[in-house]
Amino acid sequence: MGLAIAYHLAKDHGLCDVVVLEASYLCSGASGRNGGGIRSQWSSQENILLMRESLRLCRDFARAHRINTWFRQGGYLFIARSELRQRALEKNVALQNENGVRTRMLSPKETLRIVPELSADGLLAASYNPDDAVVFPWPFVWGYAEGAARLGVEVVTHTRVTGIERSAGAVCAVQTTRGRIRTPRVVNATGAHSPTLARLVGVELPNHPHRHEICSSEPLKPWLKPLVADLDTGLYFSQSTRGEVVGGVANARVPAGENQDSSNRFLSLYSRALLRACPILGGVKVLRQWSGLYDITPDQNPIVGSVDEVPGFYLACGFMGHGFMMAPVMGKRLAAHVARGEKSELFDRWNLRRYRDGKLLAQESMIIG
């Protein structure tokens, strides 16, 4: 998110006096730890329209940045095993169709035609959009970093922010482990770590980190085209270009805070959900397991835009574990907001002040995990 904003500040607005600070190495955080899914199947018009544009930007990213992203447009398949979930998917598909997304509902027979290996037990329906995709996340990080650097942006790794200075209430400088940077504008795009950074200017954010684990199997022959997801269990899985089955599942019982260890409980939950959905995978070996942090907000909507109480301080956080897929479009829009003060109804809706004013938004229902 931060690199996308920096890239578009330089490319679209000619602002090259920009510094991106990374506490560790590039891809060390959530952008390097996610499953790489990109989709326009959502339950809110804002997310649908944003992801329509982001999908296009992701599809064109390899050509624009001259880097292979392993973009695979096999679609997303959301399965329903309850009437309640089926009705919710039908409602969401209708909204998606109204906003130019060609999702369609499938019968069990049509669903199994796309993925014959799925279990038909209890399967009532599915929603499917063939335009949804999966990518390898790291090249997006590298592509934005290299593109920004070519335009004059300074990308500094292994550098922590230790303080943010204010003058007459407004941001005026950032203190780091490598020295002081004078600046009138700071963008907090640190994901689940954003509340910690915001406290340096006396701002309390309502979002919090939630550990989400993923695992990868041994390579198999190509057999699975779409990413398969079950919103009731939070299960999702796809097959990589190298053949691994990569997936995760919801797990409410994780340690609080920024803990990113791996757990046996996750493997138990994931294996049960996966085998219920796709029994043929029962004998597959798991090779690797890791975790990253979802950035959770009370109303499951992002926190974006300027902060009323601190001029020059901007937020790009609270994306509920889906910030990676939204970074291309949000990078463009936030760059315009930061550079030119460009107004947006979206930024008003997603502004931090909604929590102060008690105007929480309707929850986004299509959150995986």
N, C-alpha and C positions, 0 to 999 in steps of 0.2 A: 504494500500500500504506500509506504513512504517513498520507495524508489519510483513507483508509477507517478506519484505527485511531483517529485523532483524532475523526472524526465519531461513531463508535460509543462512544468513551469519554464524549463529551458526551451523546449521545442516549440510550444505554442505561443509563449509570451515573452521569449527572449530574456528571461531572468536566469542568468547563469551563475550569479553570485549566491549559490545554494550549497549547503553542506548537509549530507545525510550521515547521521551517526548511528552506528551499529555496535551494540555492546559486545558482541562476539564476532563470529565469522558469518558471511552471507549464507543464507539457508539454515542457520542454526535455530531459528525460531519456527513459528507455525507455518510459514510459507514453504519451508523445506521438509515439513513433517506431515503434510496433508495428503489426501488420496487423489488429488488432481482432478476432481469432478467439476464440470462446468455445465449448468443447466438453466433453462428458462421455465421449468415447471415449479411455480410458486403459487401461493394462495392470495397474494396481494398484488394489485396493479403496479405499484411502484417497483417491486422486485422483478415482476415479469418484464416490464419495459426496460429496466436497467440491464437485465441479463440477456435480453434480445440483442442489445447493443454490445454487451461484453462478449457474448459468443462470437459475434462478427469480428471484434478486435482480437480475440484469441485465435480465431481461424487465420487471420492475416498476420499474426505476430511473427511467425517464422520468416515470412518474406520481408517484412518491414525491418526486422532486426538481424536477419541473416543467421539464424540459429535454429536448430531442429528442436521442436517442442514435442514431437511424437503425438501430435494432435490426431485423435481417433474419434470420428463422429459415428459412434455405434448406437447412440441414444441412451436414454434413461428409462427403465421399466420399473414403475412403482406398483407393487402387488398389494391386493386387498384380500384379506381372509375374514373380514367381518362386514356386515351390512353397513355399520356406522362408517367404517373406513371407505367402503365403496361409494357411499353417498357423498362423503367429503371429497373424494377424488373426482367424482362427476361434477360437483360444483366448481372445483378448481379448474378442471378441463374446460368448462364453459367459459370461465373468466379468461383463461389463457387463449382460447379461440377468439374471443372478442378483441384481444389485444395482439392479434397477428401471429400467435404461436400455434403450430399445427399438431398439437397433442391430440390423441384420440383415445377413447376408452376401448378396451379389448375384452372379449369374452375369454373364459378359461381356455377354450380350444385355440383361439387366436394368440393368446399369451404363450401357450406351449409350442406353437408354431415358430415363435421367435426364439424361445429358449426351451427346447424339448426336455432338457435335463431337470427342469424345475418339478417339484412335487405338485401333483394335482389335488392333494389332500386339503380340503377346506378352501381351495382357491376359488374366489368368486369373480374377480375381475382384475384388471390392471390398467394403468394409464401409461401411454408410451409416446415419447416425442423423439423421432429419429434424428433431430438436429442437435440434441444434447451430446456432450462429448466428454472425453477424459484426456488429460495431457500429463506429461512429466513435469512437475512443478519447477524444478531447479532451473531449467533454461529460461523461464520467465524472469526469475530473479536476476540471473546473469545478464540476460538481454537488456532489461531495464537499467541495470548498473552500468553496463558497457555503453549503452546508448546515452545515458545521462553524462557519463564521464567524457565522452566525445564532444558533448556540447558545453563542457566547462564546469559541470557539477562536480564537487569533491565528495567522493564516497569514502568515509573513514570507518574502518572496522576496529574491533577490539578497543573501543572507546566508550566509556560510560558517562552519562550525564549525572553530575553531582549537585547541580543547583540551577535555578532559573531566576535571573535578576529582573526587578521591575523598577521603573521610574515613573512617578506620578500615576501609579496603578498599571501602567502598560509594560509589556515585555520589552527589555532592552538588551539582555545578554544571556548566554548560556554558559555555565561552568562545566567543564569536562575533566576527565582524568588526564587529558593532554593540554589543558589550558582553557582560556576564556575566548568565547566567540561573541562579538557584538552583533546583535540582530534585532530588528523590530518585530519579527514574526517567527513563531515557533509552531510547528505542526506535530501534534502528539499522535503518531501512528504506530504505537507500540503494542497494539492488540491487548492481550490479557494482562500485560504489564502497565497499561495506560493509567490505572488509578494511582499507582506508585509515582509515576512521573507527574501526574496532575497535582499531587499533593505538594510538589515543589513550588507551585504558585498559589497554594492555598485553596485548590479546587477539589472537592470531593465528588467522585464519580460513583454511580450505582452499579456499574458492571463488576464482574468478578471472574477469576479463572476457573475453568473446570477441565480436568484431565480427560482426554479422549485418546484411546489406544487403537492401534492398527496392527495388523500382522500380514505377512506375506508368505505364500506357500512355495514349494518347489516348482520349477517350471513345468508346465503341461503343454501339450499340443494345443494350438489355437482352437477354441470351441465356443467362447462366450463373447458376443459382440456388444450388447448393451451393458451398462452398469445397472445392476438389480438392487432395488431398495424396498424395505418393508418398514413403513413409518410406525407401525405398532410396536415393533421390537427395537427400532433404530438400526436394524441390520442394513448393510450395503456391501456389495462386493463387485469387483470387475476383474478383467484379465489384462495384464500389462502386455506390452509388445514383446517382452521376453518370455511370456507364458505364465508368470506367477499370478495366482489369485490373491488380490489385495483387497482387504476389507476391514470393517469395524462393526461395532454394535454399541447400543446405549448401555451405560453403566452408571447408575445413580450413586452407588457407594464407592466414592473415590476420596482420597485425602483432600482436605481443603487447602487452598493456596496454590503455589506454583510448582507443586510436586510433579515430576515427569518420569517417575519410575514405571516399570512394567509390572503386571500382576497376573497371577494364576486365575483370579476370578474373571478377568476379561476373557482369557482363553476358554474358560468354561462356558461363559455366556455366549461368546461368539460361535463356538463349535456347535452348541445346541441349536442356536438360531439358524446357522448356516446349513446344518444337516436336515433341519426341518424343511428349509426352503429348497435344498438341493442335495438329496441323500447320496448322490453319486460321488460326492467329495469326501466321504467318510474315511477313505484310506490315504488321503493326501497329507504329506508331511509339511509341518510349519517350519520355515527356515529362519524367520526373523520377526521380531516384535518391537514396537517402539511407541512412543506417545508424544502428544503435543497438547497445547492448551486452547480450548474453546474460550471465547470472550463473551460471557453471558450477561444480557441485560434483563431487567425485570419484565419488560413487555416484548422481549425477543425481536426488537428492532434496533438498528445501529444508532450511535450517537455521533453526529457529524456536524461540522461547521464551527463558527466562532463562538467564543464564550463571552457572554454579556459582561461579566464582572472583570474580565482581564483582557483588555484590548491587545490584539496581536497574538493571542493564543487560540489555536484551532484544534479541533478533535476529529479523528478519523478512526473510531474504535467501536466495539460492541457488535461486531458482525456475526456473532453466534457460530463461529467455526466456518463461515463461508466468505470471509474477507478475501481469500485468494482469488476466487472466481469473480469477485466484484471489483478487484483492484484496477483492471484496465479501464473500466468506465468511470469508476469513482476517481481515479487518478486524473483523468481529463477534466471532470467537473469540479473537483476540489482545487485543481490548479487555477482554473478560471476564477473561482471564489476567492482564493488567497491573493492572486495577482491583481485582479481588477475589482474585487468586491462584488462579483457578479451574483445577483440574487437568484434564489431558487426556492420554489415552493417545497421541494423535497428537503432542503436543508432546514427550512422552518419546521417541517413536520418532525425531522430527526434531531432537532436541536436539544441540547442538554436542558434548556429551560422547561421542557414539558414535565420533567420530574418535579421541579420546584413548583410549577403551577398545577400539578395534579392532573395533567392531561395525557395520561398514558395511552398508547395506541393499541389497536386491535392486534392480537398476537399473530405472528406468522406461523402457520400450522405445518408447513412443509420443511421442518428442520430435521435433518438426519442425525441421529445420535442423541 
